[in-house]
Amino acid sequence: MGLKVSIVGASGYTGGELLRLLLDHPGVEVAAATSRSKMGVFVHSAHPNLRGRTKLQFTPPEAIEPCDVLFLCLPHGEASKQIERFSGLAERIIDLSADFRLRDGGVYAKWYGTPHAASAWVDRFTYGLPEFHRDGLKGARYASGVGCNATAVNLGLAPLARAGLIRSVVADVKVGSSEAGSEPSASGHHPERSGVVRSFAPTGHRHLAEIRQELGEFPCHLSITSVELVRGVLATLHVEPTKVLAEKEVWSLYRNAYGAEPFIRLVKDRSGIHRYPEPKLLAGTNYCDVGFEVDAETGRIVVLSAIDNLMKGAAGSAVQCMNLMCGFEERTGLGFGGLHP
């Protein structure tokens, strides 16, 4: 019998991805999936890809019983209001919202427009990006979620940032519609969304706070654009370096940083149509693909970083965190390699 895990708020897209992953994880048993809007109906009513995979029905959040690991997939601001109750239900908690991502309460209030509802709990959570906090996650009791756009940018820039080689960055991030969640909205209505290339956050996106927290305070200009894509994030990162670097020096930097990482792949081929990272190839996977080009004329470094926002940007990283927290091999349950074409 494996560890007993439950998901609070399991009817949304990230909850569905967690279910997809955990139902095949050899070390866990999914005990409960909660939803206020779908109480009493089968899980496959919200996640039709799981038909025949489980007989679970959605239960009310109040009915959840003690378990080993509790995943929280609630709207921002909700997990922090109930964290005392949740902590009494499970030894380990992984919160996929933004509630416990930021270490500074003042920064949280600035970017989310309200004081933190459980500021005493913030320091108990480890930021849930294993590539940055692997040692801290091993055996940890609490892990935060990660912002999907922040994850693409952070993993793309980390080798340069850690070497002190970034003077400034312009981060142009293109995202799919699933980033907005499963609730219908005017911007997601098909006639309004189809064929679109819509800039919705040319400045001031909340994920910039995570980038600054994890990489440092160099100037980073972040813009987010919706494109006609369901899953995926592609971050094109225009880096002004502190010194001119040859291409082989950048290669060495990224190989040293990521050569042993199980879910980061360097993608930079000399020919073919897949020379650089592409979100389409990552749909359903926990990989982050990173590539780059060095502009020989100006010295500018253009880094390309691609993920599936629902996986490496949410549920995949959460399961990777669980593996580290609970002593499983880090890649367990995350072996899907994607589809082509």
N, C-alpha and C positions, 0 to 999 in steps of 0.2 A: 504494500500500500504506500503510495507516494504522499507528499505533502498536500494538505488540503488548502486549496486556494479559492478565493471568491472575488467577484468583480462588482463594485458598486457603480451603477450607471452604465450598464452593459449593452444598451440598445443603440448607442451611437456608433460612429465609424471606428473609433479607437477601441471601444469595447468589443466590437465584432472582430477586429484584428487580434486582440488579446485572446478571445475565445478560439479563433482559428489556430493560433500558435499553441495555446495551453492544452487544447484537446489532443494534440499530438505529442506533447512533452512527456517523456518517459518517467519523469520524476515527480509529477504532480497529478492530482485529481481535482477537477473543477467541481466545487461543492455547490456554488450558488452564483446566479447572475441576476442582478436587480434592475428594475426599471419601474418608475412610477406610471409612465404612460402605457406600458404594455404588460401590466401585471396579469399573470395567469395564462398568457399565451406562450406558445413554444418559441424558443430562441430563433428557429429558422424563419419565423414570420418577419423578423427584422433583418436577419442575415441569411438569405436564401441559399448562399453557398455552403451553409452548414447543415442543410437538409440531409438527414440520414447519418449525420456525424454524432449527434447528441439528442437525448430526449429531455434535456433541461427545459424548464419553463421559467419565465421571468417571475421573480418574487419581489415583494415590496422591500425597500431598504431597511425598514424597521424589523423585518423578520430574519435578517441575516444572523447566522450563528457564529460562534468563535471558530477561527481557522488559523492556519499557519502563516499564510500570506494574504494580505488584502490589497487589491488594486483599486484605486479610486479614479474613476473617469467622469468626474463631475464638472459642471461649469466653473469657471474661475470664481473664486471667492467662497465656494460652498464647502470645500474640504476643510479649510481653516476654521470655519464656524463649528465643525463637528469633530475636530481632530481628537478631543478628549474621549468622546464615545468610541470612535474608531480604534483608538489605541488600546482600548479595553477588549477589543474583539480579536486582535491578531498580534503576534509577536513581531511581525514585519509588515510594513506598509510602504507601498509604492504609489505616489500620487502623480497622476499624469497631467494635472492642471498646472497653472503658473503659481499656485499659492506659496510654494516653498522653494522656488528656484533662486530667488534673490536673497543675498545674505544681509542686506541693509534695509531696514524698515523704511527709512526715508526715501530710498530709491524706489522701493515698492510703491509707496504712496504717490510718488511723482508720476510713475508710469501707469499705474492702475487706478489712480484717482480716488483712492480711499485708504485710510489707515489699515494696517494688517490686523486681521481679526485674532491672530494667535501668535504674536511676535515672539513669545517665549519659546515657541516650538521651532523657530526658523533654524537655529544652530544645531538642532538634532538631525536635520535632514542633510544628506550628502547629495550634491548635484549629480543627477543621474546620467552623466555621459561617461561610460566606462573608459573610453580612450583618454580621458583627462583625470578620472578619479578612481581608477581600478583598485588601488590599495585601500582607499577609504571605503569602498563599497563592500569589500570582502568582510563578511560578518556583520555588516551594518544592519540596523533595525529599520531605518527610515531612508528612503530615497525619493528625490523629487523627479518630476518629469523634465523634459527638455523642450525648448521651443524649436519647431522644425526648421524655421528659417535661420535661427541662431546656430543650430547644429550644422547646417550646410556651410555657413560662413566660418564657424569656429574650426571645423575640421579642415576646411580649405586653407585657412590662414595660420593654423597653430605652429607648423614648423618654422615659418618665417618670423612669427611674433615671438616665439620662445628664444630665437637667436638674436632678437633685438634688431631685426632687419627691416621693419616697417616704419616708414615716415608717415604715410597716410594711405587710406584705402577708399575707393569708391566701389561699393558693393551693390551690384544690380542683380536682384533676385526675382526670378520668374516662377510662378506657383500655379498649381492646379486647383480646381474648384473644391475638392474634398477638404482643403485646408479650412474652409468656412464651416465645416461640420454638416451634420445630417438634417438639421432643421431647415425647412424651406425659407427662402428670403427673396426679396425683390431682385437683388443682384444675382441670385442663382437661378432665377426663372429662365427656362431654356431660350426663349427668344432674345432675352437680354444677355445671356451668357455665351450663346453659340457664336463662334467666329471672333470672339473678343480678344483684344490685347488692351487691357485696362489698368492703368496705374492707379492703385487705390491707397498707397502710402508712399508718396515720393519722399517724405521726410517723417520723422517722429514715430516709426514703428517700435512697439514695445520690446521686440526681441533685441533691439540695440543694447538694452540694459544688460542682457545676458552676455552679449559679445564683449562689452566693456568689462564685465565682472570676470570673465574667464580668460580674456586675452590681454587686458590692460587698456590704458586710456589714450592710445594714439588716435588721431582723427579718423573716424570711420563714418562715411556718408552712405546710409542704407536706404535703398528704394525697393519697393515691392510692386510687382506687376502681375496681374492675373492673365493667364493665357488659356487657350482652348486645350485643356488637359485635365484629366480627373485626378490622377495621382502624380506627384512629383514636384521636386524643387531643383532648379538649376541656378546656382549662384555664380555669376561672372564677376570676379574680384580683381579690380584694377589697382595694383599695388605700386606705390611710389617707394622704392627701397631706400634705405639709408646709405647704400653704396651700390655701385654697379656690380651685378653678378653674372657670371657666365652660365650658360645653360647647364653645363656639367656640374657646377656648384649647386644649382637649384635641385638637380636630380639627386645629388648626394644628400642634400638636406632632407628631402622628402623620403628617400629610401631609408635613411637612418631613423627617421621618425616613425615610419609606418611599415617598414619591412616585415615586422613580426605581428602586426595587428591583424586579427582574424577577419575583420569586417571593413577594412579600408583597402581599396585596390587602386594602384596607380595606372592611369589610362592615358597613354601618350604614344601613339603609333605614328609612323612616318607616312603611311598610306592607308587607303580604304575609307569607307564612310563612317566608321566608328573609331575615329582617331582620338576623340575626346569624350568625356563623360556625357551620358545621355540618360535622363530620368526614365524614359520608356523601358529601357533594359533592366531597370531596378525595381519595377512594380512588384510588390509583394515580398521584396527581399530586405534584409537588414544591412545591406552593403552601403557604403559611401564610396563613390568613385571620384578620384581627384586627378586632375591633369593641369598642365600649365603651358604657357609659351612666354619666352623672353623676347621683348622687342629690342632687337640689336641696335636700332637707331636711337631710341630714347632711354633704354635701360628699364622701362616699365615691365613689370611681371604681371601677366594675366593668368590668374588661377581659376580653374573651373571645378566646381564641386557639385555633385548630383546625389540626391537621395530620394527615396519614397517617403513623403511626409508622414504617412500613417504608420510607417515601419521604423526606419532609423530615426525618424523625427518624432516617434511616439511609442507605439506598442512594441516594436522590435527592441529598441533600447531598454524599455521597461523589463522585458523578459531577460535580456542580457544582464541587467542589473540584478534581477532575481537570481539568476544563475550564480553570480558572484556572491551575493548575500547569503545564499543557502548552501554553498559548497558544491554546486554542480559544475561540470565542465562548461566553460563560458559559451561555447557554441551550441549547446544542447537545445534542440527544438528550433534552431534558426538556420538550418542548412539549405533552405530553398534558394536556388541559384537564379531564378528569374526565367523569363520566356523570351524567345526570339523566333520568328518576328513578332 
